[in-house]
Amino acid sequence: MTEPAEQTGPAEQTGPQLPAADGSTDPHQWLEEVTGEDALAWVRQRNAGAESELDAIADPQDPSGTPLAETLQDQILEILDAKDRIPGVTKRGDFLYNFWTDAEHERGLWRRTTLDSYRSDDPDWDVLLDIDALNEAEGEDWVWHGARLLRPAQAAAGEAAAPYRHALIDLSHGGADADVTREFDLETREFVPAAEGGFERPEAKGSLSWIDVDTVWVATDFGEGTMTSSGYARQARIWRRGTPLADAELVHEVAESDMAVFAAHDSTPGWERDWVIEAHAFYDMTVHVVDRSQQPPVLQQVDVPADLEATAHRDLGIFSPRSDWEVGESIYPAGSLVVGDFARFQEGEPELHMLFEPTETTSLADMTITRTTVVLSILEDVVHRLEVHTRDEHGNWVQQDLYPELRGAIGVAAVDADLSDEVWVTVTDFIEPTRLLLGDLSEVANDGEAGELTLVKSAPERFDAEGLDVSQHFATSDDGTRIPYFEISRLDTSGSESGAAGTDAPRPTLLFGYGGFEISLTPSYLGGIGKAWLERGGAYVLANIRGGGEYGPRWHQAALKENRHRAYEDFSSVAKDLLERGVTDRDHLAVRGGSNGGLLTGNMLTQYPELFGAVVIQVPLLDMKRYSHLLAGASWMAEYGDPDTEDWEYVRTFSPYHLLEEDRGEEYPSTFVLTSTRDDRVHPGHARKFTAALESLGADVRYWENIEGGHGGAATNEQAARMNALLYTFLWATIGAES
């Protein structure tokens, strides 16, 4: 590891203040003090400046002169708080559980209902926990992070099944990744105090998960030396009720240089298993099955390559290789899905079957397992289709298309993978509101026919989509690779796209991308974007660049480490294609991205400033010399490289903080940098330092930092509405203004 760069305090500076190209000096490193007095004073000053500027801009569509940010905030908040949203649910026992926020419940309600009630227009919700009331009672700022319910022990023959009663609830201060876990009793509707034997995990980046009513897996901060360099838990332990957390039985420990350890119990009746996973880095894991019947527990490694994802459901082993996997005389390609009897595989006698094999244009987007079926969601040039796979009476796999009538982005989730073949199916698109349907696949294995889908919920329109057109296009990147992107824009009265050559003036166009960690960007209803941007005449573009997962592992791996430049070449090629097609021009084109996408748009600013009129950078990575020393940054070196080694030679080529040039300040497009003080994943210092450096160059930049919010940038709907209202006001004031 290198020594920290030389640090300059917050004294008044004049003229360009940039870091040394080799990272040896950093004039703005003092801004890494997340809650430092001087750093927060700097933040508040810039927040006030950005809000003063943006709140003064009048809504051009409102003759009364109402501020645009106020109008947009009200409109976005109305969408986020709408009571006719589709409540997402998880089935446990006889109930469907949901977490809900709205105007009256800013921090949210954890509640449940029955399926019959859920299918009605006005479900009868039973509130289990009110987070706003909890915060008021405890004087806290809790943000919901989720709950895990313990499956009751199986009832004896002739006895009624016991109801679900025991829950582990995760709560975060202000939306940070670090959280606490507290046991909750569904019968008493109260947390179980630690003094009375309740499980309670102090704040850390860790987890608790049920084994049985008196036993949990725990991975958390046990004191000095028990966390990895990435800030996650190193130790997997078994903790028994009534004993101190510090005395929990150590089962496995990973190296400090590893990313994290994970442990969990699979409670599928008759197929209970325990897992411990060593995450050495992204895409580099060692998976173990744990035999708890022995003392101490014994770990048996699953013998697969480190970049292969392996799990099991009932008797079935499920394997997803990220590089070609050779087993005996068979080779299963990267991006395929392979299954087989898990017990035989562990015994060294694999009999495997490939359910999915990728092609140049297809990839596996998702897999859902029900009690007896495997449902595959497949992308073909980023367009969804479904397949269902079942085993016949001889154990042979049978495949058929599933719900071929569906169009748009299709999501599938098992209602209860352990006990039934029912599935939730969601269908959405950029301008088509989401529908939730219920299907039953229990007859597929018998007669080859899936039961008809039943419409359960349908969300209403949130913006006026009349005249909007969704189209897919392909740009050509610098190395000749075909890059897909979606464009959502309004047609003129002749049926041509507005902004196309020979028609209307260039349309304000917002280009969004991510390009990392094998995450695919697929269509979803635009909601707030539609209201704040499309309805007012803007065009929206979603780019499917390399680094993502739209074409499987190969698409991601093509932009790793020394090949990172390909993601930026792809994104800039989409921008150039929009300009060449006459959709827009430089002055009316903006880019937006967050997290890894913030690194993307930071590179657009520094490497391609001539293409854009405005740049939005959210919760970003920008200082790629220091990123691995800040919060969870060390865990991303498999994606970007290690800047403390010779890797810096290529990492520096995509480190926006180090690519800023003294003589180009006025050439950089108008920029808005947004982040969160509570983001304990990507350090807010990235955004702060980059902004300070841009300011020193005289660039047109404004900055806004939410004091809460975590990596998502906002902890409540109101905060999210405020953040997005400022963002879209900035865009309308820059690329939306008349040239």
C-alpha positions in Angstrom: 0.0 0.0 0.0 1.2 3.5 -0.7 1.3 6.2 1.9 -1.6 8.7 2.0 -1.1 11.6 -0.3 0.1 14.9 1.1 -2.8 16.9 2.5 -3.6 20.6 2.3 -6.0 22.2 4.7 -9.1 24.2 3.9 -7.3 27.5 3.6 -8.4 29.9 0.9 -6.8 28.9 -2.4 -6.5 30.8 -5.7 -5.9 29.4 -9.1 -6.0 25.7 -10.3 -5.7 23.2 -7.5 -5.3 19.7 -9.0 -3.9 16.5 -7.6 -0.5 15.3 -8.9 -0.8 12.9 -11.8 1.0 10.2 -9.8 -1.2 10.8 -6.7 1.7 12.1 -4.6 -0.1 15.3 -3.6 -3.8 16.0 -3.2 -4.9 19.5 -2.3 -8.4 18.5 -1.4 -7.9 15.4 0.7 -9.1 17.2 3.8 -12.6 16.9 2.2 -12.4 13.1 2.9 -13.2 13.8 6.6 -16.8 12.8 6.2 -18.2 14.7 9.2 -15.3 17.0 9.8 -16.3 20.5 10.8 -14.4 22.2 7.9 -15.6 19.7 5.3 -19.3 20.0 6.4 -19.0 23.8 6.3 -17.8 23.4 2.7 -20.7 21.1 1.9 -23.3 23.4 3.4 -22.0 26.4 1.6 -22.2 24.6 -1.8 -25.6 23.1 -1.0 -26.9 26.7 -0.3 -25.4 27.9 -3.5 -26.9 25.2 -5.6 -30.3 25.5 -4.0 -30.3 29.3 -4.3 -29.5 29.1 -8.0 -31.8 26.3 -8.9 -34.7 27.4 -6.7 -34.7 30.8 -8.4 -35.5 29.3 -11.9 -39.1 29.8 -12.8 -41.2 27.1 -14.4 -41.6 28.2 -18.1 -44.9 26.2 -18.3 -46.4 28.1 -15.3 -47.4 31.7 -16.1 -47.5 32.5 -12.4 -43.8 32.1 -12.1 -43.8 29.2 -9.7 -40.2 27.9 -9.3 -39.6 24.9 -11.5 -37.9 22.9 -8.7 -40.9 23.4 -6.5 -43.3 22.1 -9.3 -41.1 19.2 -10.1 -40.6 18.2 -6.4 -44.4 18.2 -5.9 -45.0 16.1 -9.0 -42.2 13.6 -8.3 -43.2 13.3 -4.6 -46.8 12.7 -5.6 -45.7 9.8 -7.8 -43.4 8.3 -5.1 -46.1 8.6 -2.4 -49.0 7.5 -4.6 -51.3 5.1 -2.7 -52.2 3.3 -5.9 -48.7 1.9 -6.4 -48.4 -1.9 -6.6 -47.2 -3.1 -3.2 -44.3 -5.6 -3.7 -44.9 -8.6 -1.5 -43.2 -11.7 -0.2 -45.2 -14.8 0.9 -44.5 -16.4 4.2 -47.0 -18.9 5.5 -50.5 -17.6 5.2 -49.5 -14.0 4.6 -48.0 -11.6 2.1 -45.6 -9.2 3.6 -44.9 -5.7 2.3 -42.9 -2.6 3.3 -44.6 0.6 2.4 -43.8 4.3 2.4 -46.1 7.3 1.6 -46.7 10.9 2.6 -48.1 9.9 6.0 -45.4 7.2 6.6 -42.1 8.8 5.5 -39.9 6.0 7.0 -42.5 3.3 6.3 -44.7 0.6 7.5 -44.0 -3.2 7.7 -47.3 -4.9 7.1 -49.0 -8.0 5.9 -52.3 -9.2 4.4 -53.8 -12.4 2.8 -53.6 -13.2 -0.9 -57.4 -12.8 -1.2 -57.3 -9.4 0.4 -54.3 -8.4 -1.6 -56.1 -9.1 -4.8 -58.9 -6.7 -3.9 -58.9 -3.0 -4.7 -58.5 -2.1 -1.1 -56.5 -4.7 0.8 -56.8 -5.0 4.5 -53.3 -4.4 5.8 -52.2 -5.5 9.3 -49.4 -3.2 10.4 -46.6 -5.0 12.2 -44.1 -2.1 12.7 -44.3 1.6 12.1 -40.7 2.9 11.5 -41.7 6.6 12.0 -43.3 5.8 15.3 -40.2 3.8 16.3 -38.0 6.7 15.4 -40.1 9.0 17.5 -40.1 6.7 20.5 -36.4 5.9 20.3 -35.1 9.3 19.1 -33.4 7.6 16.1 -33.2 8.1 12.3 -33.8 4.4 11.4 -34.2 3.4 7.7 -35.7 0.0 6.9 -33.2 -2.5 5.5 -35.4 -5.6 5.5 -36.6 -8.6 7.5 -36.0 -12.3 7.6 -38.7 -14.6 9.0 -38.0 -18.0 10.6 -39.9 -20.9 9.0 -41.8 -22.7 11.8 -40.8 -26.2 12.6 -42.7 -28.8 10.6 -45.9 -29.9 12.4 -46.4 -33.6 13.2 -49.0 -35.5 11.1 -52.5 -34.4 11.9 -51.4 -31.2 13.6 -51.9 -27.6 12.3 -48.8 -25.8 11.1 -47.5 -23.2 13.5 -47.7 -19.6 12.3 -44.7 -17.5 11.5 -43.6 -15.6 14.6 -39.9 -14.8 14.8 -38.3 -12.2 12.6 -34.9 -10.6 12.3 -35.1 -6.9 11.2 -32.3 -4.8 9.8 -32.3 -1.0 10.5 -29.8 1.5 9.2 -29.0 5.0 10.5 -29.9 7.4 7.8 -29.7 4.8 5.0 -26.0 3.8 5.4 -24.9 0.3 4.4 -23.9 -0.5 8.0 -26.9 -1.5 10.0 -28.2 -3.2 13.2 -30.3 -6.4 13.4 -33.0 -6.8 16.1 -35.3 -9.7 16.8 -39.0 -9.0 16.5 -41.9 -11.0 17.8 -44.8 -11.0 15.3 -47.2 -12.1 18.0 -46.5 -9.4 20.6 -45.6 -6.8 17.8 -42.5 -5.9 19.9 -38.7 -6.2 19.6 -37.3 -8.9 21.9 -34.9 -7.1 24.3 -31.4 -8.5 24.4 -31.8 -8.6 28.2 -34.6 -11.1 27.7 -32.6 -13.3 25.3 -33.4 -11.5 22.0 -30.9 -11.6 19.2 -29.4 -8.1 18.7 -26.5 -7.3 16.4 -24.7 -3.9 16.9 -24.1 -1.6 14.0 -21.7 -2.9 11.3 -21.6 -4.2 7.8 -22.7 -7.7 8.6 -25.8 -10.0 9.0 -27.8 -12.3 11.1 -29.8 -15.2 9.6 -32.0 -17.9 11.2 -30.9 -21.5 11.7 -33.7 -22.3 14.2 -35.6 -20.5 16.9 -32.6 -20.5 19.3 -29.7 -20.3 16.8 -28.5 -17.9 14.1 -25.6 -17.5 11.7 -23.8 -14.2 12.5 -21.2 -12.3 10.5 -20.3 -9.0 11.9 -17.7 -6.8 13.7 -16.4 -8.8 16.7 -13.6 -6.3 17.4 -10.1 -5.5 16.2 -9.0 -7.7 13.3 -12.4 -9.2 12.6 -13.3 -7.0 9.5 -11.8 -7.2 6.1 -9.9 -4.3 4.4 -13.1 -3.6 2.5 -15.0 -3.1 5.7 -17.1 -6.3 5.8 -17.2 -9.2 8.2 -14.3 -11.8 8.2 -15.9 -14.3 10.5 -18.9 -16.6 10.2 -20.1 -17.8 13.6 -23.0 -19.7 15.1 -24.7 -17.7 17.9 -27.0 -19.5 20.4 -29.8 -17.7 22.3 -28.9 -16.6 25.8 -25.2 -16.5 25.2 -23.1 -13.3 24.7 -22.4 -12.4 21.0 -18.7 -12.4 21.7 -19.0 -16.1 22.7 -20.6 -17.1 19.4 -18.9 -20.2 18.0 -16.3 -19.4 15.3 -17.0 -21.7 12.2 -14.9 -20.0 9.5 -12.7 -17.0 9.0 -11.5 -15.4 5.7 -8.3 -13.4 5.1 -8.3 -9.7 5.9 -7.5 -9.1 2.2 -10.7 -10.9 1.2 -13.9 -9.0 0.5 -16.2 -10.7 3.0 -17.7 -13.9 4.4 -21.3 -14.9 4.1 -23.2 -17.6 6.0 -26.9 -18.7 5.7 -29.2 -21.6 6.4 -31.6 -23.1 3.7 -34.7 -24.1 5.5 -36.4 -26.0 2.7 -38.3 -28.8 4.4 -36.4 -32.1 3.9 -33.5 -30.3 2.1 -32.0 -28.2 4.9 -28.5 -27.0 4.2 -26.0 -24.5 5.6 -23.7 -22.5 3.5 -20.5 -20.5 4.1 -19.2 -18.4 1.2 -15.7 -16.9 1.1 -15.9 -13.8 -1.2 -12.3 -13.1 -2.1 -13.4 -10.4 -4.5 -16.2 -9.8 -7.0 -16.4 -12.9 -9.3 -14.0 -14.8 -7.0 -15.7 -17.0 -4.4 -15.2 -20.3 -2.6 -18.5 -22.0 -1.7 -18.9 -24.5 1.2 -21.6 -26.7 2.5 -21.5 -26.9 6.3 -22.2 -30.1 8.2 -23.4 -28.9 11.6 -24.0 -32.4 12.9 -20.3 -32.6 13.6 -18.5 -30.7 16.3 -16.9 -28.5 15.4 -18.9 -28.0 12.2 -17.2 -29.4 9.0 -17.0 -27.4 5.8 -17.1 -29.3 2.4 -16.0 -27.2 -0.5 -18.1 -27.2 -3.7 -15.5 -28.1 -6.3 -16.1 -25.4 -8.9 -14.0 -22.6 -10.4 -13.8 -19.5 -8.3 -15.8 -17.4 -10.8 -18.7 -19.8 -11.0 -21.8 -19.2 -9.0 -23.1 -22.4 -7.3 -26.1 -23.1 -5.2 -28.7 -25.8 -4.7 -32.5 -26.1 -4.4 -33.9 -29.4 -3.0 -31.9 -32.1 -4.9 -30.9 -29.8 -7.7 -27.4 -28.2 -8.0 -27.4 -25.0 -10.0 -24.2 -23.8 -11.6 -23.6 -20.5 -13.5 -20.1 -20.4 -15.0 -18.6 -17.0 -15.8 -15.8 -18.6 -17.9 -15.8 -21.8 -19.8 -16.1 -24.7 -17.4 -14.6 -28.1 -18.2 -16.2 -31.1 -16.5 -14.9 -34.4 -17.8 -15.2 -34.4 -21.5 -17.8 -31.6 -21.5 -17.3 -27.9 -21.7 -20.0 -25.5 -20.5 -19.5 -22.0 -21.9 -19.4 -18.8 -19.9 -22.9 -17.5 -19.4 -24.6 -20.9 -19.5 -26.8 -22.5 -16.9 -26.0 -26.0 -15.8 -27.9 -28.3 -13.4 -27.5 -31.7 -11.9 -28.0 -33.8 -8.8 -26.2 -31.9 -6.1 -25.4 -34.8 -3.8 -23.8 -36.8 -6.6 -21.9 -33.7 -7.7 -20.5 -33.4 -4.2 -19.6 -37.1 -4.2 -17.5 -36.5 -7.4 -20.0 -38.2 -9.8 -21.5 -35.3 -11.7 -24.3 -35.8 -14.2 -24.9 -32.4 -15.5 -27.4 -30.9 -18.0 -27.1 -27.5 -19.7 -30.4 -25.7 -19.5 -29.2 -22.6 -21.3 -26.4 -21.9 -23.7 -25.7 -18.3 -24.7 -25.3 -17.0 -28.3 -23.8 -13.8 -29.7 -27.2 -12.1 -29.1 -28.6 -13.9 -26.1 -27.8 -14.0 -22.4 -29.4 -15.3 -19.2 -30.9 -12.3 -17.4 -32.4 -14.2 -14.5 -33.4 -17.6 -13.1 -36.4 -18.4 -10.9 -36.8 -21.8 -9.2 -40.2 -23.0 -8.0 -40.8 -26.3 -6.3 -40.5 -28.4 -9.5 -39.6 -26.0 -12.3 -36.8 -23.7 -13.4 -37.9 -20.5 -15.2 -35.4 -18.7 -17.3 -35.6 -15.0 -18.3 -33.5 -14.6 -21.4 -32.4 -11.4 -23.1 -32.1 -11.3 -26.9 -30.6 -8.0 -27.9 -31.9 -6.7 -24.5 -35.4 -7.9 -25.2 -37.0 -10.4 -22.7 -38.5 -13.8 -23.3 -39.2 -16.7 -20.9 -38.6 -20.4 -20.9 -39.8 -23.0 -18.3 -37.8 -26.2 -17.8 -39.2 -29.3 -16.0 -38.2 -32.9 -15.5 -40.4 -35.7 -16.8 -41.1 -39.0 -15.1 -37.7 -40.4 -16.3 -35.8 -37.4 -15.0 -35.2 -35.9 -18.5 -35.4 -32.2 -18.9 -38.2 -30.7 -21.0 -38.2 -27.1 -22.2 -41.0 -24.8 -23.5 -41.6 -21.2 -24.1 -43.5 -19.5 -21.3 -46.1 -16.8 -21.7 -45.0 -15.9 -25.2 -47.8 -13.4 -25.4 -46.1 -11.0 -23.0 -44.2 -8.0 -24.3 -41.8 -5.7 -22.5 -39.5 -6.2 -19.6 -40.6 -9.4 -17.8 -39.8 -10.3 -14.2 -40.6 -13.6 -12.6 -40.4 -14.5 -8.9 -41.5 -17.6 -7.0 -44.4 -17.2 -4.6 -43.0 -19.9 -2.4 -40.1 -21.8 -4.0 -40.1 -24.4 -1.3 -43.8 -25.4 -1.4 -45.4 -24.4 -4.7 -45.1 -23.7 -8.4 -46.9 -20.4 -8.3 -45.1 -17.4 -9.8 -45.5 -13.7 -9.7 -44.9 -12.1 -13.1 -44.3 -8.4 -13.6 -44.5 -6.8 -17.0 -43.5 -3.2 -17.7 -41.9 -1.0 -20.3 -40.6 2.6 -20.5 -44.0 4.1 -21.2 -46.3 1.2 -20.2 -47.2 1.1 -16.5 -46.4 -2.1 -14.6 -48.8 -5.0 -14.3 -48.5 -7.8 -11.7 -49.8 -11.2 -12.7 -50.1 -14.6 -10.9 -49.3 -17.8 -12.7 -49.3 -21.5 -11.7 -46.8 -23.9 -13.3 -47.8 -27.0 -11.4 -49.3 -28.6 -14.5 -46.4 -27.9 -16.9 -44.6 -31.2 -16.0 -47.8 -33.2 -16.5 -49.3 -31.8 -19.7 -46.9 -29.2 -20.9 -49.2 -26.3 -20.5 -48.8 -23.4 -18.1 -52.0 -22.2 -16.4 -53.4 -18.9 -17.5 -52.0 -15.8 -16.0 -54.3 -13.8 -13.7 -54.1 -10.1 -13.5 -53.6 -9.1 -9.8 -52.6 -5.4 -9.9 -52.1 -2.8 -12.5 -50.4 0.6 -11.8 -52.0 3.7 -13.4 -50.1 6.0 -15.7 -47.9 8.6 -14.0 -47.3 10.9 -17.0 -48.7 11.7 -20.4 -47.2 9.2 -22.8 -49.3 10.1 -25.8 -47.1 10.6 -28.9 -44.1 9.0 -27.3 -42.2 6.3 -29.2 -39.9 3.6 -27.9 -37.2 2.5 -30.4 -34.0 0.5 -30.2 -30.9 1.5 -32.1 -27.3 0.3 -32.4 -24.2 2.5 -32.4 -20.8 1.3 -33.5 -18.0 1.6 -30.9 -14.4 2.5 -31.7 -13.4 -1.2 -32.1 -16.4 -2.0 -34.3 -18.6 -3.5 -31.6 -22.3 -3.0 -32.0 -23.8 -1.2 -28.9 -27.6 -1.3 -28.4 -29.5 1.6 -26.9 -33.1 2.5 -26.3 -34.5 5.9 -27.3 -37.8 7.3 -25.9 -38.9 10.4 -27.7 -41.9 12.1 -29.0 -43.1 11.8 -32.6 -44.1 14.8 -34.6 -47.5 15.0 -36.3 -46.2 13.3 -39.4 -45.1 10.3 -37.4 -41.4 11.1 -37.6 -39.2 11.3 -34.5 -38.9 14.9 -33.3 -35.4 16.0 -33.6 -34.6 13.8 -36.6 -32.9 15.5 -39.4 -35.2 17.8 -41.4 -37.9 18.0 -38.7 -38.0 19.9 -35.4 -35.1 21.6 -33.6 -32.8 19.3 -31.6 -34.6 18.0 -28.6 -33.1 18.1 -25.1 -31.8 14.6 -24.6 -30.7 12.8 -21.5 -28.4 9.9 -22.0 -28.2 7.4 -19.1 -25.7 4.6 -18.5 -23.9 2.4 -16.0 -21.5 -0.2 -17.6 -20.2 -2.2 -14.7 -20.3 -5.2 -12.4 -22.3 -7.2 -15.0 -25.5 -5.2 -14.2 -27.9 -5.1 -17.1 -30.0 -2.0 -17.9 -33.4 -3.1 -19.2 -36.7 -1.2 -19.8 -38.8 -0.2 -16.8 -41.6 2.3 -16.4 -40.1 5.8 -16.2 -42.5 7.3 -13.7 -40.7 10.4 -12.3 -38.5 10.7 -15.4 -41.6 10.6 -17.6 -43.2 13.4 -15.6 -40.1 15.6 -15.1 -38.5 15.1 -18.5 -40.5 13.3 -21.2 -43.8 15.0 -20.6 -42.1 18.4 -20.9 -40.6 17.5 -24.2 -37.3 15.9 -23.4 -35.9 12.7 -24.9 -34.5 9.9 -22.8 -31.8 7.3 -23.9 -30.7 4.2 -22.1 -27.3 2.8 -23.3 -26.4 -0.9 -22.9 -22.6 -0.5 -22.9 -19.9 -3.0 -22.2 -19.1 -3.6 -18.5 -22.8 -4.5 -18.0 -24.4 -7.9 -18.3 -26.7 -7.4 -21.3 -24.8 -10.1 -23.3 -23.6 -12.1 -20.4 -20.2 -12.4 -18.7 -18.3 -11.7 -22.0 -20.0 -8.3 -22.2 -18.8 -7.5 -18.7 -15.3 -8.9 -19.0 -14.7 -6.9 -22.2 -14.5 -3.7 -20.1 -12.6 -4.9 -17.0 -9.4 -3.3 -15.7 -7.1 -2.4 -18.5 -10.0 -2.6 -20.9 -12.1 -0.1 -19.0 -11.8 2.4 -21.8 -14.2 0.3 -23.9 -17.1 1.2 -21.7 -16.3 4.9 -22.2 -15.8 4.5 -25.9 -19.2 2.6 -26.1 -21.0 5.4 -24.3 -19.4 8.2 -26.3 -20.3 6.3 -29.5 -23.9 6.3 -28.5 -23.7 10.0 -27.9 -22.1 10.5 -31.3 -24.8 8.3 -32.9 -27.5 10.5 -31.4 -25.7 13.6 -32.9 -25.2 12.0 -36.3 -28.9 10.8 -36.4 -30.0 14.4 -35.7 -31.8 13.5 -32.6 -30.1 16.3 -30.8 -27.0 18.5 -30.8 -24.1 19.0 -28.4 -25.8 21.9 -26.6 -28.9 19.9 -25.9 -27.3 16.5 -24.9 -26.7 15.6 -21.3 -25.4 12.5 -19.5 -26.4 11.1 -16.1 -24.9 8.2 -14.1 -24.5 7.2 -10.5 -21.9 5.1 -8.5 -20.0 3.3 -11.2 -22.2 5.3 -13.6 -20.8 8.4 -11.9 -17.3 7.3 -12.8 -18.7 6.8 -16.3 -20.1 10.4 -16.6 -17.0 11.8 -14.9 -15.0 10.3 -17.7 -17.4 11.8 -20.2 -16.7 15.2 -18.7 -13.0 14.8 -18.8 -12.5 12.8 -22.0 -15.4 13.9 -24.2 -16.4 17.4 -23.1 -17.0 18.4 -26.7 -20.0 16.0 -26.9 -22.1 17.3 -24.1 -23.9 20.4 -22.9 -24.4 19.1 -19.4 -23.1 16.3 -17.1 -24.8 14.9 -14.0 -22.6 12.9 -11.6 -24.2 11.1 -8.7 -22.7 9.2 -5.7 -19.6 8.7 -7.9 -16.2 7.2 -7.9 -13.8 9.8 -9.3 -10.4 9.6 -7.5 -9.2 6.2 -8.7 -5.8 6.6 -7.0 -7.4 6.7 -3.5 -10.6 4.6 -4.2 -9.3 1.4 -2.8 -8.5 3.1 0.5 -11.9 4.6 1.0 -14.8 2.6 2.6 -15.7 -0.4 0.5 -13.4 0.5 -2.4 -10.9 -2.3 -1.8 -13.7 -4.8 -2.8 -13.8 -3.4 -6.3 -10.2 -4.0 -7.4 -11.4 -7.0 -9.5 -13.4 -4.5 -11.5 -10.9 -1.6 -11.8 -7.4 -2.8 -10.8 -5.1 -2.0 -7.8 -3.9 1.6 -8.1 -1.1 0.9 -5.5 0.6 -1.4 -8.1 1.7 -1.1 -11.7 -2.1 -1.2 -12.5 -2.0 2.6 -11.9 -0.6 2.9 -15.4 -4.0 2.1 -16.8 -6.2 3.0 -13.9 -5.0 6.7 -14.2 -6.3 6.7 -17.8 -9.9 6.6 -16.4 -9.5 8.5 -13.1 -11.5 11.7 -13.7 -10.0 13.5 -10.7 -6.5 13.1 -12.3 -7.7 13.8 -15.9 -8.8 17.4 -15.2 -6.6 19.8 -17.1 -5.7 23.4 -16.0 -6.3 25.0 -19.3 -9.7 23.4 -20.0 -11.8 24.8 -17.2 -14.2 26.8 -19.4 -14.4 24.0 -22.0 -16.0 21.6 -19.5 -19.8 21.3 -19.9 -22.1 22.5 -17.1 -21.9 20.0 -14.3 -24.0 19.0 -11.3 -22.4 16.7 -8.7 -24.6 15.0 -6.1 -23.8 12.7 -3.3 -24.8 11.7 0.3 -22.9 12.2 3.6 -24.3 8.9 4.7 -23.0 6.9 1.7 -20.7 4.4 3.4 -20.2 2.5 0.2 -18.8 5.1 -2.2 -17.0 7.7 -0.1 -18.5 11.3 -0.5 -14.9 12.5 -0.7 -14.9 11.5 -4.4 -17.6 14.0 -5.2 -16.4 16.7 -2.9 -12.8 16.7 -4.2 -13.7 16.6 -7.8 -16.1 19.5 -7.4 -13.4 21.5 -5.5 -10.9 20.8 -8.3 -13.4 21.9 -11.0 -14.2 25.1 -9.0 -10.5 25.9 -8.9 -10.4 25.7 -12.7 -13.3 28.1 -13.0 -15.6 25.5 -14.5 -19.4 25.8 -14.4 -20.1 23.3 -11.5 -22.6 23.1 -8.7 -22.7 20.6 -5.8 -25.4 19.1 -3.6 -25.0 16.6 -0.8 -27.8 15.0 1.1 -26.9 14.6 4.8 -28.8 11.3 4.9 -29.5 8.8 2.1 -26.8 6.2 1.9 -25.6 5.0 -1.5 -29.1 5.6 -3.0 -28.7 9.3 -2.2 -32.0 9.7 -0.3 -33.5 8.1 2.8 -37.1 9.2 2.2 -39.4 9.9 -0.7 -39.3 13.6 0.1 -35.5 13.6 0.0 -35.6 11.6 -3.3 -38.1 14.1 -4.8 -36.0 17.1 -3.7 -32.8 15.6 -5.1 -34.4 14.8 -8.5 -36.2 18.1 -8.7 -32.9 20.0 -8.4 -31.3 17.6 -10.9 -34.0 18.1 -13.6 -34.2 21.8 -12.9 -30.4 21.9 -13.7 -31.0 20.0 -16.9 -33.8 22.2 -18.1 -31.8 25.3 -17.3 -28.8 24.0 -19.3 -29.6 21.7 -22.2 -33.3 22.6 -22.0 -32.8 26.3 -22.5 -33.2 27.9 -25.8 -30.0 28.2 -27.7 
